[in-house]
């Protein structure tokens, strides 16, 4: 248990690690890893024990949970080696489930044209209608155009600043430097 505390403390102190990432590791450790291996002493853990833990987590939860558990266990045992509590990492011999590639379903050019047309038309009609309420801002159609044009994630697009726009030889480019995050544990723009 003290090794997992050291491992968690190391994760928290890393300035490059976002709080949400640390919270995710802690949650996955508590929900999956600790339930399956928490009572076993660190020197009693063998590759076979680790393999059984990973297989059990995969069967009970999912392949993704098993991959995350394997990442956590590798890091915990690396921490144990660093602190001379173990000589080897039993996870080195463990087979983890491979990530299956989902089929990518992309918009067709016709679907993109329909989407863009619907968004721009909705804002234009709202502007013409003179209904009470907030005036259309055209933010949504512009946001969708930038998302479609760059392939970036929405958090990356929402974090763009004017300094991120580069125009060289008449060609615009974006330098994506950060992302916007909103979660249970944190909120803001992070590099």
TASUL-V26009 format. One record per helix or strand. SS is the DSSP state (H for helix, E for strand). FROM is the first residue (numbers start at 1). LEN is the number of residues. If there is no record, write none. Layout:
SS_FROM_LEN, SS_FROM_LEN
//
This chain:
H_2_12, H_19_19, H_42_3, H_47_14, H_63_20, H_90_4, H_109_21, H_139_12, H_154_5, H_162_3, E_165_4, E_171_4, E_179_4, E_187_4
//
